[in-house]
Every structure is written in structure tokens, then in C-alpha cells.
Amino acid sequence: MRIVNPVNVEVSDPITGIPEVDDRGQGGLLGLTLAPDFPSGRMVYSVFSRGIIMVTPRYCFRRTCLSERAQNLLSGAWRHGSR
């Protein structure tokens, strides 16, 4: 994953700290969103599959690195999907 500047199309170095996900079948990184107060709080939320478990960790974004802050805000053995 990288950041693309929409003004000059400059592409960042790869973002580090992204977890391994299970991308078999319908699995994988299923969602990623910025917190409403992202400019000040720098929090990023994701949903991904790890085996049959859906995981929703929260990360703090610093420059080009995601640092995990709270594991499994929600988790469970659900069908792969993140709506």
C-alpha cells in the first residue's frame, strides 16, 4: 500500500506495518478507513480476514508506518464480508 498525492501524482514508499491477511477465496483486506478526526488523531481502521476470523484492528499512522494500537475491536468467525 502506498500514498498517492492527487496534485502531482507523487507515490510514497510502501507503508509498513500492514498485517498479514488470509487472501484465499473471498478473504483479504476487506476495508480500510480513516477516523473522522484523522488530521489530529491519525487513527486508521481496517477489516481483514485471518483464517475464518474477521479482525478489525485500529492503527496509528505516522509518516509511512501503521502502528497497531487496539487489536480486535470486533472479531468473530463470520462469513468474509465487511459491510
C-alpha positions in Angstrom: 0.0 0.0 0.0 1.2 3.5 -0.9 0.1 7.1 -0.6 -0.5 8.9 -3.9 -0.5 12.7 -3.9 -3.5 13.7 -6.1 -2.0 17.0 -7.1 1.4 15.9 -8.5 0.8 12.1 -8.6 3.9 11.5 -6.5 3.9 8.0 -5.0 5.2 7.3 -1.5 7.4 4.4 -0.4 5.4 1.4 0.7 3.6 1.8 4.0 5.0 -0.6 6.7 3.1 -2.2 9.5 0.3 -3.7 7.4 -0.6 -7.2 8.8 -0.6 -10.5 7.0 -4.1 -11.3 5.8 -5.7 -14.5 4.5 -6.4 -13.8 0.9 -7.8 -17.1 -0.1 -11.3 -17.2 -1.6 -13.3 -14.1 -0.5 -10.7 -13.2 2.2 -8.1 -10.5 2.3 -8.0 -6.8 3.3 -11.7 -6.1 3.1 -11.9 -2.5 4.3 -9.8 0.5 5.3 -11.0 3.9 6.5 -9.6 7.0 8.2 -11.1 8.1 11.5 -13.3 11.3 11.3 -10.6 13.2 13.2 -7.7 11.7 11.2 -5.8 15.0 10.8 -5.3 15.3 14.5 -5.7 11.7 15.8 -4.0 9.9 12.9 -6.2 6.7 13.5 -6.9 4.2 10.7 -9.4 1.3 11.0 -9.3 -1.8 8.9 -11.2 -5.1 8.5 -9.4 -8.2 7.2 -9.6 -12.0 7.4 -7.2 -14.2 9.3 -8.4 -17.7 8.5 -12.1 -17.8 9.3 -11.8 -15.0 11.7 -12.6 -11.4 10.8 -10.3 -8.9 12.6 -10.9 -5.2 13.0 -7.7 -3.6 14.4 -7.1 0.1 14.9 -3.8 1.7 13.9 -2.0 4.9 14.4 -0.5 6.3 11.2 2.9 8.0 11.4 4.6 9.1 8.1 4.7 5.8 6.3 4.0 3.3 9.1 0.9 1.8 10.7 1.4 1.0 14.4 -1.3 -1.3 15.9 -3.0 0.3 18.9 -6.0 -1.8 19.7 -6.4 -5.4 18.4 -9.8 -6.9 17.6 -12.2 -4.1 18.1 -14.7 -6.7 16.8 -13.8 -10.2 15.8 -15.5 -13.5 15.2 -16.0 -16.4 12.8 -18.1 -14.6 10.2 -18.5 -15.0 6.5 -16.0 -13.0 4.7 -17.5 -9.6 4.2 -17.2 -6.2 5.8 -20.4 -4.2 5.3 
